[in-house]
Amino acid sequence: MHGLSNEMLDKLLCWIQWMTYHRTPLFYCYVSHIDPQTWNDLTTIKEYTNSSFNDLIKEGCRMVVREKFESISQQKKRRNSMSSWSV
């Protein structure tokens, strides 16, 4: 065909999109290595829920962001509360 692997084509597509929407892209492409056990678990969930890998990964990212923001918020509240203590 054209001699490019699927991974190279994906990277090229991401680069083209980045160049097209260089200020704020509509979406970001990120190549990641996922360990086999996690991938197998994700595949099982995908089959049971009739979801796509992309939807499951995006949902997981949203969950992590929400949890991390909550944790950061709690840490800031604790720090502010402790800073008002007098010694």
PDB file of N, CA, C and O in Angstrom:
ATOM      1  N   MET A   1       0.840  -1.183   0.000  1.00  0.00           N
ATOM      2  CA  MET A   1       0.000   0.000   0.000  1.00  0.00           C
ATOM      3  C   MET A   1       0.884   1.245   0.000  1.00  0.00           C
ATOM      4  O   MET A   1       1.395   1.608  -1.060  1.00  0.00           O
ATOM      5  N   HIS A   2       1.084   1.896   1.099  1.00  0.00           N
ATOM      6  CA  HIS A   2       1.861   3.127   1.158  1.00  0.00           C
ATOM      7  C   HIS A   2       3.073   2.990   2.070  1.00  0.00           C
ATOM      8  O   HIS A   2       3.871   3.923   2.163  1.00  0.00           O
ATOM      9  N   GLY A   3       3.234   1.866   2.739  1.00  0.00           N
ATOM     10  CA  GLY A   3       4.415   1.632   3.539  1.00  0.00           C
ATOM     11  C   GLY A   3       4.402   2.211   4.936  1.00  0.00           C
ATOM     12  O   GLY A   3       5.369   2.018   5.672  1.00  0.00           O
ATOM     13  N   LEU A   4       3.348   2.919   5.343  1.00  0.00           N
ATOM     14  CA  LEU A   4       3.267   3.479   6.687  1.00  0.00           C
ATOM     15  C   LEU A   4       2.468   2.553   7.584  1.00  0.00           C
ATOM     16  O   LEU A   4       1.440   2.011   7.176  1.00  0.00           O
ATOM     17  N   SER A   5       2.944   2.374   8.809  1.00  0.00           N
ATOM     18  CA  SER A   5       2.206   1.555   9.767  1.00  0.00           C
ATOM     19  C   SER A   5       0.974   2.324  10.250  1.00  0.00           C
ATOM     20  O   SER A   5       0.880   3.539  10.073  1.00  0.00           O
ATOM     21  N   ASN A   6       0.048   1.615  10.850  1.00  0.00           N
ATOM     22  CA  ASN A   6      -1.145   2.270  11.399  1.00  0.00           C
ATOM     23  C   ASN A   6      -0.763   3.291  12.458  1.00  0.00           C
ATOM     24  O   ASN A   6      -1.381   4.352  12.546  1.00  0.00           O
ATOM     25  N   GLU A   7       0.256   2.983  13.268  1.00  0.00           N
ATOM     26  CA  GLU A   7       0.686   3.920  14.310  1.00  0.00           C
ATOM     27  C   GLU A   7       1.234   5.203  13.689  1.00  0.00           C
ATOM     28  O   GLU A   7       0.957   6.302  14.169  1.00  0.00           O
ATOM     29  N   MET A   8       2.015   5.052  12.615  1.00  0.00           N
ATOM     30  CA  MET A   8       2.554   6.232  11.943  1.00  0.00           C
ATOM     31  C   MET A   8       1.439   7.053  11.307  1.00  0.00           C
ATOM     32  O   MET A   8       1.476   8.283  11.332  1.00  0.00           O
ATOM     33  N   LEU A   9       0.444   6.369  10.734  1.00  0.00           N
ATOM     34  CA  LEU A   9      -0.692   7.087  10.155  1.00  0.00           C
ATOM     35  C   LEU A   9      -1.463   7.841  11.227  1.00  0.00           C
ATOM     36  O   LEU A   9      -1.897   8.972  11.006  1.00  0.00           O
ATOM     37  N   ASP A  10      -1.636   7.208  12.408  1.00  0.00           N
ATOM     38  CA  ASP A  10      -2.318   7.876  13.523  1.00  0.00           C
ATOM     39  C   ASP A  10      -1.550   9.120  13.960  1.00  0.00           C
ATOM     40  O   ASP A  10      -2.143  10.172  14.198  1.00  0.00           O
ATOM     41  N   LYS A  11      -0.227   8.993  14.065  1.00  0.00           N
ATOM     42  CA  LYS A  11       0.590  10.146  14.461  1.00  0.00           C
ATOM     43  C   LYS A  11       0.514  11.250  13.422  1.00  0.00           C
ATOM     44  O   LYS A  11       0.450  12.431  13.764  1.00  0.00           O
ATOM     45  N   LEU A  12       0.521  10.862  12.148  1.00  0.00           N
ATOM     46  CA  LEU A  12       0.423  11.844  11.071  1.00  0.00           C
ATOM     47  C   LEU A  12      -0.915  12.558  11.128  1.00  0.00           C
ATOM     48  O   LEU A  12      -0.979  13.778  10.978  1.00  0.00           O
ATOM     49  N   LEU A  13      -1.991  11.799  11.346  1.00  0.00           N
ATOM     50  CA  LEU A  13      -3.320  12.392  11.460  1.00  0.00           C
ATOM     51  C   LEU A  13      -3.375  13.368  12.633  1.00  0.00           C
ATOM     52  O   LEU A  13      -3.934  14.458  12.509  1.00  0.00           O
ATOM     53  N   CYS A  14      -2.800  12.981  13.768  1.00  0.00           N
ATOM     54  CA  CYS A  14      -2.770  13.874  14.933  1.00  0.00           C
ATOM     55  C   CYS A  14      -1.992  15.148  14.616  1.00  0.00           C
ATOM     56  O   CYS A  14      -2.412  16.246  14.981  1.00  0.00           O
ATOM     57  N   TRP A  15      -0.865  14.998  13.939  1.00  0.00           N
ATOM     58  CA  TRP A  15      -0.060  16.161  13.592  1.00  0.00           C
ATOM     59  C   TRP A  15      -0.813  17.088  12.648  1.00  0.00           C
ATOM     60  O   TRP A  15      -0.795  18.307  12.823  1.00  0.00           O
ATOM     61  N   ILE A  16      -1.477  16.510  11.643  1.00  0.00           N
ATOM     62  CA  ILE A  16      -2.256  17.325  10.699  1.00  0.00           C
ATOM     63  C   ILE A  16      -3.352  18.067  11.435  1.00  0.00           C
ATOM     64  O   ILE A  16      -3.581  19.251  11.188  1.00  0.00           O
ATOM     65  N   GLN A  17      -4.033  17.371  12.341  1.00  0.00           N
ATOM     66  CA  GLN A  17      -5.095  18.035  13.083  1.00  0.00           C
ATOM     67  C   GLN A  17      -4.522  19.153  13.953  1.00  0.00           C
ATOM     68  O   GLN A  17      -5.094  20.241  14.026  1.00  0.00           O
ATOM     69  N   TRP A  18      -3.389  18.884  14.613  1.00  0.00           N
ATOM     70  CA  TRP A  18      -2.778  19.907  15.453  1.00  0.00           C
ATOM     71  C   TRP A  18      -2.420  21.135  14.628  1.00  0.00           C
ATOM     72  O   TRP A  18      -2.653  22.267  15.052  1.00  0.00           O
ATOM     73  N   MET A  19      -1.857  20.908  13.458  1.00  0.00           N
ATOM     74  CA  MET A  19      -1.474  22.027  12.600  1.00  0.00           C
ATOM     75  C   MET A  19      -2.713  22.780  12.108  1.00  0.00           C
ATOM     76  O   MET A  19      -2.670  23.999  11.941  1.00  0.00           O
ATOM     77  N   THR A  20      -3.802  22.069  11.880  1.00  0.00           N
ATOM     78  CA  THR A  20      -5.030  22.698  11.403  1.00  0.00           C
ATOM     79  C   THR A  20      -5.683  23.513  12.516  1.00  0.00           C
ATOM     80  O   THR A  20      -6.161  24.621  12.272  1.00  0.00           O
ATOM     81  N   TYR A  21      -5.708  22.982  13.720  1.00  0.00           N
ATOM     82  CA  TYR A  21      -6.358  23.641  14.860  1.00  0.00           C
ATOM     83  C   TYR A  21      -5.311  23.985  15.911  1.00  0.00           C
ATOM     84  O   TYR A  21      -5.499  23.662  17.084  1.00  0.00           O
ATOM     85  N   HIS A  22      -4.220  24.626  15.528  1.00  0.00           N
ATOM     86  CA  HIS A  22      -3.093  24.822  16.426  1.00  0.00           C
ATOM     87  C   HIS A  22      -3.418  25.667  17.640  1.00  0.00           C
ATOM     88  O   HIS A  22      -2.721  25.551  18.648  1.00  0.00           O
ATOM     89  N   ARG A  23      -4.411  26.490  17.601  1.00  0.00           N
ATOM     90  CA  ARG A  23      -4.720  27.300  18.793  1.00  0.00           C
ATOM     91  C   ARG A  23      -5.394  26.445  19.859  1.00  0.00           C
ATOM     92  O   ARG A  23      -4.872  26.322  20.967  1.00  0.00           O
ATOM     93  N   THR A  24      -6.514  25.869  19.553  1.00  0.00           N
ATOM     94  CA  THR A  24      -7.215  24.976  20.472  1.00  0.00           C
ATOM     95  C   THR A  24      -7.800  23.829  19.655  1.00  0.00           C
ATOM     96  O   THR A  24      -8.857  23.984  19.043  1.00  0.00           O
ATOM     97  N   PRO A  25      -7.131  22.691  19.637  1.00  0.00           N
ATOM     98  CA  PRO A  25      -7.648  21.578  18.841  1.00  0.00           C
ATOM     99  C   PRO A  25      -9.005  21.105  19.349  1.00  0.00           C
ATOM    100  O   PRO A  25      -9.329  21.254  20.527  1.00  0.00           O
ATOM    101  N   LEU A  26      -9.786  20.536  18.445  1.00  0.00           N
ATOM    102  CA  LEU A  26     -11.087  19.994  18.830  1.00  0.00           C
ATOM    103  C   LEU A  26     -10.922  18.783  19.721  1.00  0.00           C
ATOM    104  O   LEU A  26     -11.749  18.536  20.599  1.00  0.00           O
ATOM    105  N   PHE A  27      -9.869  18.030  19.502  1.00  0.00           N
ATOM    106  CA  PHE A  27      -9.549  16.914  20.385  1.00  0.00           C
ATOM    107  C   PHE A  27      -8.057  16.668  20.298  1.00  0.00           C
ATOM    108  O   PHE A  27      -7.395  17.108  19.358  1.00  0.00           O
ATOM    109  N   TYR A  28      -7.539  15.965  21.282  1.00  0.00           N
ATOM    110  CA  TYR A  28      -6.122  15.666  21.335  1.00  0.00           C
ATOM    111  C   TYR A  28      -5.917  14.181  21.089  1.00  0.00           C
ATOM    112  O   TYR A  28      -6.710  13.354  21.537  1.00  0.00           O
ATOM    113  N   CYS A  29      -4.864  13.852  20.384  1.00  0.00           N
ATOM    114  CA  CYS A  29      -4.471  12.462  20.179  1.00  0.00           C
ATOM    115  C   CYS A  29      -3.295  12.187  21.112  1.00  0.00           C
ATOM    116  O   CYS A  29      -2.352  12.975  21.184  1.00  0.00           O
ATOM    117  N   TYR A  30      -3.358  11.086  21.810  1.00  0.00           N
ATOM    118  CA  TYR A  30      -2.292  10.744  22.739  1.00  0.00           C
ATOM    119  C   TYR A  30      -2.050   9.250  22.656  1.00  0.00           C
ATOM    120  O   TYR A  30      -2.945   8.449  22.925  1.00  0.00           O
ATOM    121  N   VAL A  31      -0.851   8.884  22.286  1.00  0.00           N
ATOM    122  CA  VAL A  31      -0.497   7.468  22.206  1.00  0.00           C
ATOM    123  C   VAL A  31      -0.073   7.031  23.598  1.00  0.00           C
ATOM    124  O   VAL A  31       0.747   7.688  24.239  1.00  0.00           O
ATOM    125  N   SER A  32      -0.629   5.928  24.061  1.00  0.00           N
ATOM    126  CA  SER A  32      -0.340   5.465  25.410  1.00  0.00           C
ATOM    127  C   SER A  32      -0.082   3.960  25.402  1.00  0.00           C
ATOM    128  O   SER A  32      -0.622   3.224  24.576  1.00  0.00           O
ATOM    129  N   HIS A  33       0.747   3.527  26.333  1.00  0.00           N
ATOM    130  CA  HIS A  33       0.984   2.096  26.514  1.00  0.00           C
ATOM    131  C   HIS A  33       0.123   1.632  27.683  1.00  0.00           C
ATOM    132  O   HIS A  33       0.220   2.164  28.788  1.00  0.00           O
ATOM    133  N   ILE A  34      -0.718   0.636  27.427  1.00  0.00           N
ATOM    134  CA  ILE A  34      -1.619   0.098  28.453  1.00  0.00           C
ATOM    135  C   ILE A  34      -1.197  -1.338  28.707  1.00  0.00           C
ATOM    136  O   ILE A  34      -1.055  -2.127  27.773  1.00  0.00           O
ATOM    137  N   ASP A  35      -0.997  -1.675  29.981  1.00  0.00           N
ATOM    138  CA  ASP A  35      -0.543  -3.027  30.287  1.00  0.00           C
ATOM    139  C   ASP A  35      -1.601  -4.048  29.861  1.00  0.00           C
ATOM    140  O   ASP A  35      -2.792  -3.737  29.835  1.00  0.00           O
ATOM    141  N   PRO A  36      -1.165  -5.266  29.529  1.00  0.00           N
ATOM    142  CA  PRO A  36      -2.085  -6.278  28.988  1.00  0.00           C
ATOM    143  C   PRO A  36      -3.280  -6.594  29.891  1.00  0.00           C
ATOM    144  O   PRO A  36      -4.392  -6.764  29.393  1.00  0.00           O
ATOM    145  N   GLN A  37      -3.073  -6.675  31.206  1.00  0.00           N
ATOM    146  CA  GLN A  37      -4.184  -7.004  32.097  1.00  0.00           C
ATOM    147  C   GLN A  37      -5.249  -5.916  32.078  1.00  0.00           C
ATOM    148  O   GLN A  37      -6.443  -6.212  32.037  1.00  0.00           O
ATOM    149  N   THR A  38      -4.820  -4.662  32.107  1.00  0.00           N
ATOM    150  CA  THR A  38      -5.772  -3.556  32.044  1.00  0.00           C
ATOM    151  C   THR A  38      -6.503  -3.566  30.710  1.00  0.00           C
ATOM    152  O   THR A  38      -7.711  -3.330  30.662  1.00  0.00           O
ATOM    153  N   TRP A  39      -5.775  -3.838  29.621  1.00  0.00           N
ATOM    154  CA  TRP A  39      -6.405  -3.890  28.295  1.00  0.00           C
ATOM    155  C   TRP A  39      -7.428  -5.029  28.231  1.00  0.00           C
ATOM    156  O   TRP A  39      -8.511  -4.861  27.672  1.00  0.00           O
ATOM    157  N   ASN A  40      -7.085  -6.189  28.805  1.00  0.00           N
ATOM    158  CA  ASN A  40      -8.032  -7.308  28.828  1.00  0.00           C
ATOM    159  C   ASN A  40      -9.284  -6.944  29.622  1.00  0.00           C
ATOM    160  O   ASN A  40     -10.400  -7.257  29.209  1.00  0.00           O
ATOM    161  N   ASP A  41      -9.094  -6.278  30.767  1.00  0.00           N
ATOM    162  CA  ASP A  41     -10.239  -5.851  31.573  1.00  0.00           C
ATOM    163  C   ASP A  41     -11.095  -4.849  30.802  1.00  0.00           C
ATOM    164  O   ASP A  41     -12.323  -4.930  30.818  1.00  0.00           O
ATOM    165  N   LEU A  42     -10.445  -3.911  30.132  1.00  0.00           N
ATOM    166  CA  LEU A  42     -11.161  -2.906  29.340  1.00  0.00           C
ATOM    167  C   LEU A  42     -11.934  -3.576  28.205  1.00  0.00           C
ATOM    168  O   LEU A  42     -13.063  -3.186  27.907  1.00  0.00           O
ATOM    169  N   THR A  43     -11.329  -4.579  27.574  1.00  0.00           N
ATOM    170  CA  THR A  43     -11.991  -5.315  26.498  1.00  0.00           C
ATOM    171  C   THR A  43     -13.236  -6.024  27.024  1.00  0.00           C
ATOM    172  O   THR A  43     -14.278  -6.016  26.369  1.00  0.00           O
ATOM    173  N   THR A  44     -13.135  -6.633  28.195  1.00  0.00           N
ATOM    174  CA  THR A  44     -14.287  -7.315  28.796  1.00  0.00           C
ATOM    175  C   THR A  44     -15.414  -6.324  29.064  1.00  0.00           C
ATOM    176  O   THR A  44     -16.571  -6.597  28.743  1.00  0.00           O
ATOM    177  N   ILE A  45     -15.083  -5.181  29.648  1.00  0.00           N
ATOM    178  CA  ILE A  45     -16.105  -4.165  29.936  1.00  0.00           C
ATOM    179  C   ILE A  45     -16.716  -3.647  28.640  1.00  0.00           C
ATOM    180  O   ILE A  45     -17.924  -3.426  28.568  1.00  0.00           O
ATOM    181  N   LYS A  46     -15.891  -3.454  27.621  1.00  0.00           N
ATOM    182  CA  LYS A  46     -16.359  -2.984  26.316  1.00  0.00           C
ATOM    183  C   LYS A  46     -17.403  -3.943  25.753  1.00  0.00           C
ATOM    184  O   LYS A  46     -18.441  -3.517  25.246  1.00  0.00           O
ATOM    185  N   GLU A  47     -17.118  -5.239  25.846  1.00  0.00           N
ATOM    186  CA  GLU A  47     -18.043  -6.245  25.308  1.00  0.00           C
ATOM    187  C   GLU A  47     -19.358  -6.280  26.082  1.00  0.00           C
ATOM    188  O   GLU A  47     -20.424  -6.413  25.481  1.00  0.00           O
ATOM    189  N   TYR A  48     -19.293  -6.162  27.406  1.00  0.00           N
ATOM    190  CA  TYR A  48     -20.509  -6.203  28.224  1.00  0.00           C
ATOM    191  C   TYR A  48     -21.363  -4.957  28.070  1.00  0.00           C
ATOM    192  O   TYR A  48     -22.588  -5.028  28.166  1.00  0.00           O
ATOM    193  N   THR A  49     -20.734  -3.822  27.832  1.00  0.00           N
ATOM    194  CA  THR A  49     -21.483  -2.557  27.795  1.00  0.00           C
ATOM    195  C   THR A  49     -21.758  -2.053  26.382  1.00  0.00           C
ATOM    196  O   THR A  49     -22.426  -1.035  26.201  1.00  0.00           O
ATOM    197  N   ASN A  50     -21.242  -2.767  25.380  1.00  0.00           N
ATOM    198  CA  ASN A  50     -21.374  -2.311  23.986  1.00  0.00           C
ATOM    199  C   ASN A  50     -20.865  -0.889  23.817  1.00  0.00           C
ATOM    200  O   ASN A  50     -21.442  -0.106  23.062  1.00  0.00           O
ATOM    201  N   SER A  51     -19.794  -0.553  24.511  1.00  0.00           N
ATOM    202  CA  SER A  51     -19.157   0.762  24.404  1.00  0.00           C
ATOM    203  C   SER A  51     -17.928   0.638  23.515  1.00  0.00           C
ATOM    204  O   SER A  51     -17.472  -0.467  23.219  1.00  0.00           O
ATOM    205  N   SER A  52     -17.401   1.774  23.095  1.00  0.00           N
ATOM    206  CA  SER A  52     -16.146   1.760  22.343  1.00  0.00           C
ATOM    207  C   SER A  52     -14.993   1.951  23.325  1.00  0.00           C
ATOM    208  O   SER A  52     -15.185   2.455  24.431  1.00  0.00           O
ATOM    209  N   PHE A  53     -13.798   1.545  22.910  1.00  0.00           N
ATOM    210  CA  PHE A  53     -12.619   1.792  23.732  1.00  0.00           C
ATOM    211  C   PHE A  53     -12.479   3.286  23.990  1.00  0.00           C
ATOM    212  O   PHE A  53     -12.176   3.705  25.107  1.00  0.00           O
ATOM    213  N   ASN A  54     -12.698   4.076  22.968  1.00  0.00           N
ATOM    214  CA  ASN A  54     -12.560   5.523  23.091  1.00  0.00           C
ATOM    215  C   ASN A  54     -13.510   6.074  24.160  1.00  0.00           C
ATOM    216  O   ASN A  54     -13.102   6.887  24.988  1.00  0.00           O
ATOM    217  N   ASP A  55     -14.772   5.637  24.146  1.00  0.00           N
ATOM    218  CA  ASP A  55     -15.736   6.117  25.143  1.00  0.00           C
ATOM    219  C   ASP A  55     -15.320   5.706  26.557  1.00  0.00           C
ATOM    220  O   ASP A  55     -15.426   6.500  27.492  1.00  0.00           O
ATOM    221  N   LEU A  56     -14.850   4.472  26.712  1.00  0.00           N
ATOM    222  CA  LEU A  56     -14.440   4.013  28.040  1.00  0.00           C
ATOM    223  C   LEU A  56     -13.214   4.779  28.538  1.00  0.00           C
ATOM    224  O   LEU A  56     -13.141   5.147  29.711  1.00  0.00           O
ATOM    225  N   ILE A  57     -12.262   5.015  27.650  1.00  0.00           N
ATOM    226  CA  ILE A  57     -11.055   5.747  28.047  1.00  0.00           C
ATOM    227  C   ILE A  57     -11.405   7.189  28.391  1.00  0.00           C
ATOM    228  O   ILE A  57     -10.893   7.729  29.371  1.00  0.00           O
ATOM    229  N   LYS A  58     -12.274   7.824  27.595  1.00  0.00           N
ATOM    230  CA  LYS A  58     -12.681   9.201  27.908  1.00  0.00           C
ATOM    231  C   LYS A  58     -13.417   9.258  29.240  1.00  0.00           C
ATOM    232  O   LYS A  58     -13.196  10.179  30.026  1.00  0.00           O
ATOM    233  N   GLU A  59     -14.289   8.287  29.506  1.00  0.00           N
ATOM    234  CA  GLU A  59     -15.007   8.248  30.781  1.00  0.00           C
ATOM    235  C   GLU A  59     -14.022   8.089  31.943  1.00  0.00           C
ATOM    236  O   GLU A  59     -14.168   8.736  32.980  1.00  0.00           O
ATOM    237  N   GLY A  60     -13.024   7.228  31.763  1.00  0.00           N
ATOM    238  CA  GLY A  60     -12.009   7.037  32.792  1.00  0.00           C
ATOM    239  C   GLY A  60     -11.228   8.322  33.046  1.00  0.00           C
ATOM    240  O   GLY A  60     -10.939   8.661  34.194  1.00  0.00           O
ATOM    241  N   CYS A  61     -10.892   9.029  31.984  1.00  0.00           N
ATOM    242  CA  CYS A  61     -10.171  10.306  32.136  1.00  0.00           C
ATOM    243  C   CYS A  61     -11.021  11.310  32.905  1.00  0.00           C
ATOM    244  O   CYS A  61     -10.516  12.010  33.782  1.00  0.00           O
ATOM    245  N   ARG A  62     -12.314  11.384  32.578  1.00  0.00           N
ATOM    246  CA  ARG A  62     -13.197  12.320  33.298  1.00  0.00           C
ATOM    247  C   ARG A  62     -13.279  11.961  34.773  1.00  0.00           C
ATOM    248  O   ARG A  62     -13.301  12.849  35.625  1.00  0.00           O
ATOM    249  N   MET A  63     -13.326  10.662  35.086  1.00  0.00           N
ATOM    250  CA  MET A  63     -13.391  10.236  36.482  1.00  0.00           C
ATOM    251  C   MET A  63     -12.115  10.628  37.230  1.00  0.00           C
ATOM    252  O   MET A  63     -12.184  11.121  38.356  1.00  0.00           O
ATOM    253  N   VAL A  64     -10.965  10.414  36.616  1.00  0.00           N
ATOM    254  CA  VAL A  64      -9.697  10.758  37.260  1.00  0.00           C
ATOM    255  C   VAL A  64      -9.607  12.262  37.486  1.00  0.00           C
ATOM    256  O   VAL A  64      -9.205  12.704  38.562  1.00  0.00           O
ATOM    257  N   VAL A  65      -9.979  13.052  36.480  1.00  0.00           N
ATOM    258  CA  VAL A  65      -9.931  14.512  36.614  1.00  0.00           C
ATOM    259  C   VAL A  65     -10.834  14.967  37.753  1.00  0.00           C
ATOM    260  O   VAL A  65     -10.433  15.796  38.570  1.00  0.00           O
ATOM    261  N   ARG A  66     -12.056  14.428  37.814  1.00  0.00           N
ATOM    262  CA  ARG A  66     -13.000  14.808  38.875  1.00  0.00           C
ATOM    263  C   ARG A  66     -12.432  14.446  40.248  1.00  0.00           C
ATOM    264  O   ARG A  66     -12.470  15.263  41.169  1.00  0.00           O
ATOM    265  N   GLU A  67     -11.905  13.226  40.390  1.00  0.00           N
ATOM    266  CA  GLU A  67     -11.345  12.798  41.674  1.00  0.00           C
ATOM    267  C   GLU A  67     -10.140  13.648  42.084  1.00  0.00           C
ATOM    268  O   GLU A  67     -10.011  14.021  43.250  1.00  0.00           O
ATOM    269  N   LYS A  68      -9.269  13.949  41.138  1.00  0.00           N
ATOM    270  CA  LYS A  68      -8.076  14.739  41.451  1.00  0.00           C
ATOM    271  C   LYS A  68      -8.447  16.169  41.841  1.00  0.00           C
ATOM    272  O   LYS A  68      -7.876  16.721  42.781  1.00  0.00           O
ATOM    273  N   PHE A  69      -9.403  16.773  41.123  1.00  0.00           N
ATOM    274  CA  PHE A  69      -9.840  18.125  41.478  1.00  0.00           C
ATOM    275  C   PHE A  69     -10.475  18.144  42.860  1.00  0.00           C
ATOM    276  O   PHE A  69     -10.256  19.083  43.625  1.00  0.00           O
ATOM    277  N   GLU A  70     -11.261  17.117  43.194  1.00  0.00           N
ATOM    278  CA  GLU A  70     -11.861  17.039  44.532  1.00  0.00           C
ATOM    279  C   GLU A  70     -10.768  16.922  45.589  1.00  0.00           C
ATOM    280  O   GLU A  70     -10.838  17.569  46.634  1.00  0.00           O
ATOM    281  N   SER A  71      -9.766  16.102  45.318  1.00  0.00           N
ATOM    282  CA  SER A  71      -8.666  15.919  46.264  1.00  0.00           C
ATOM    283  C   SER A  71      -7.889  17.224  46.458  1.00  0.00           C
ATOM    284  O   SER A  71      -7.558  17.594  47.585  1.00  0.00           O
ATOM    285  N   ILE A  72      -7.605  17.909  45.364  1.00  0.00           N
ATOM    286  CA  ILE A  72      -6.890  19.190  45.448  1.00  0.00           C
ATOM    287  C   ILE A  72      -7.704  20.202  46.234  1.00  0.00           C
ATOM    288  O   ILE A  72      -7.163  20.944  47.054  1.00  0.00           O
ATOM    289  N   SER A  73      -9.011  20.230  45.980  1.00  0.00           N
ATOM    290  CA  SER A  73      -9.886  21.158  46.685  1.00  0.00           C
ATOM    291  C   SER A  73      -9.880  20.883  48.187  1.00  0.00           C
ATOM    292  O   SER A  73      -9.815  21.814  48.989  1.00  0.00           O
ATOM    293  N   GLN A  74      -9.946  19.603  48.570  1.00  0.00           N
ATOM    294  CA  GLN A  74      -9.924  19.238  49.981  1.00  0.00           C
ATOM    295  C   GLN A  74      -8.592  19.622  50.630  1.00  0.00           C
ATOM    296  O   GLN A  74      -8.565  20.101  51.763  1.00  0.00           O
ATOM    297  N   GLN A  75      -7.496  19.412  49.912  1.00  0.00           N
ATOM    298  CA  GLN A  75      -6.183  19.780  50.447  1.00  0.00           C
ATOM    299  C   GLN A  75      -6.092  21.286  50.675  1.00  0.00           C
ATOM    300  O   GLN A  75      -5.554  21.729  51.690  1.00  0.00           O
ATOM    301  N   LYS A  76      -6.611  22.066  49.742  1.00  0.00           N
ATOM    302  CA  LYS A  76      -6.587  23.519  49.886  1.00  0.00           C
ATOM    303  C   LYS A  76      -7.434  23.960  51.075  1.00  0.00           C
ATOM    304  O   LYS A  76      -7.029  24.842  51.833  1.00  0.00           O
ATOM    305  N   LYS A  77      -8.615  23.347  51.243  1.00  0.00           N
ATOM    306  CA  LYS A  77      -9.477  23.683  52.376  1.00  0.00           C
ATOM    307  C   LYS A  77      -8.778  23.360  53.690  1.00  0.00           C
ATOM    308  O   LYS A  77      -8.817  24.154  54.630  1.00  0.00           O
ATOM    309  N   ARG A  78      -8.139  22.192  53.756  1.00  0.00           N
ATOM    310  CA  ARG A  78      -7.428  21.795  54.971  1.00  0.00           C
ATOM    311  C   ARG A  78      -6.274  22.741  55.261  1.00  0.00           C
ATOM    312  O   ARG A  78      -6.059  23.136  56.407  1.00  0.00           O
ATOM    313  N   ARG A  79      -5.538  23.102  54.224  1.00  0.00           N
ATOM    314  CA  ARG A  79      -4.404  24.015  54.392  1.00  0.00           C
ATOM    315  C   ARG A  79      -4.875  25.386  54.868  1.00  0.00           C
ATOM    316  O   ARG A  79      -4.271  25.978  55.763  1.00  0.00           O
ATOM    317  N   ASN A  80      -5.964  25.894  54.264  1.00  0.00           N
ATOM    318  CA  ASN A  80      -6.499  27.193  54.669  1.00  0.00           C
ATOM    319  C   ASN A  80      -7.030  27.143  56.100  1.00  0.00           C
ATOM    320  O   ASN A  80      -6.859  28.093  56.864  1.00  0.00           O
ATOM    321  N   SER A  81      -7.666  26.043  56.458  1.00  0.00           N
ATOM    322  CA  SER A  81      -8.197  25.891  57.805  1.00  0.00           C
ATOM    323  C   SER A  81      -7.052  25.856  58.817  1.00  0.00           C
ATOM    324  O   SER A  81      -7.124  26.491  59.869  1.00  0.00           O
ATOM    325  N   MET A  82      -6.002  25.115  58.491  1.00  0.00           N
ATOM    326  CA  MET A  82      -4.871  25.000  59.416  1.00  0.00           C
ATOM    327  C   MET A  82      -4.097  26.312  59.522  1.00  0.00           C
ATOM    328  O   MET A  82      -3.523  26.608  60.570  1.00  0.00           O
ATOM    329  N   SER A  83      -4.077  27.094  58.454  1.00  0.00           N
ATOM    330  CA  SER A  83      -3.330  28.349  58.498  1.00  0.00           C
ATOM    331  C   SER A  83      -4.017  29.365  59.405  1.00  0.00           C
ATOM    332  O   SER A  83      -3.387  30.320  59.861  1.00  0.00           O
ATOM    333  N   SER A  84      -5.306  29.160  59.666  1.00  0.00           N
ATOM    334  CA  SER A  84      -6.015  30.105  60.541  1.00  0.00           C
ATOM    335  C   SER A  84      -5.871  29.739  62.023  1.00  0.00           C
ATOM    336  O   SER A  84      -6.290  30.496  62.898  1.00  0.00           O
ATOM    337  N   TRP A  85      -5.274  28.570  62.297  1.00  0.00           N
ATOM    338  CA  TRP A  85      -5.045  28.195  63.703  1.00  0.00           C
ATOM    339  C   TRP A  85      -3.963  29.094  64.293  1.00  0.00           C
ATOM    340  O   TRP A  85      -2.978  29.424  63.632  1.00  0.00           O
ATOM    341  N   SER A  86      -4.160  29.470  65.508  1.00  0.00           N
ATOM    342  CA  SER A  86      -3.117  30.275  66.161  1.00  0.00           C
ATOM    343  C   SER A  86      -2.278  29.345  67.048  1.00  0.00           C
ATOM    344  O   SER A  86      -2.770  28.351  67.581  1.00  0.00           O
ATOM    345  N   VAL A  87      -1.050  29.688  67.181  1.00  0.00           N
ATOM    346  CA  VAL A  87      -0.131  28.848  67.966  1.00  0.00           C
ATOM    347  C   VAL A  87       0.102  29.468  69.309  1.00  0.00           C
ATOM    348  O   VAL A  87       0.845  28.919  70.122  1.00  0.00           O
TER     349      VAL A  87
END
